[in-house]
Amino acid sequence: MSGWEANLDSFDLAGKRAVISIDLGSAVVEPVQSALLIELAEFLITKAQLIRVDLAIHLPNGGLEWSLSNLIGLAGLWATSIPPATTSSRRRFRSA
C-alpha cells in the first residue's frame, strides 16, 4: 500500500463527529444489508473513538441528471473501445 492508504491507521480521530447514513436519503437498501452496515459503522465509530451524530441526509434523486453526467465517461470509453465504422458496416446499418 502507498500514499494516503498506507497511513490510515495513524490518524487520531478521537472526538471527531461521525454520521451514519446508509441510504443518503434516497437510495433503496435491503433491510438486512442496512442492519449489517449500521453494525459495522458503529464498530468503527467505537474503535476510532468518534462521536456519533444523528443527522438527516437527503441528497436529491438524480435520475436524469446523474445519467446524463455518466454519458460523458461512457462516450470517452466508447471512443477508445469501438472500432471506427467501415464502408461495409455503414452499408449494412443503412439497409437494416
Secondary structure by P-SEA (a helix, b strand, c coil): cccccccccccccccbbbbbbcccccccccaaaaaaaaaaaaaaaaaabbbbbbbbbbccccaaaaaaaaaaaaaaaaaaccccccaaaaaaaaac
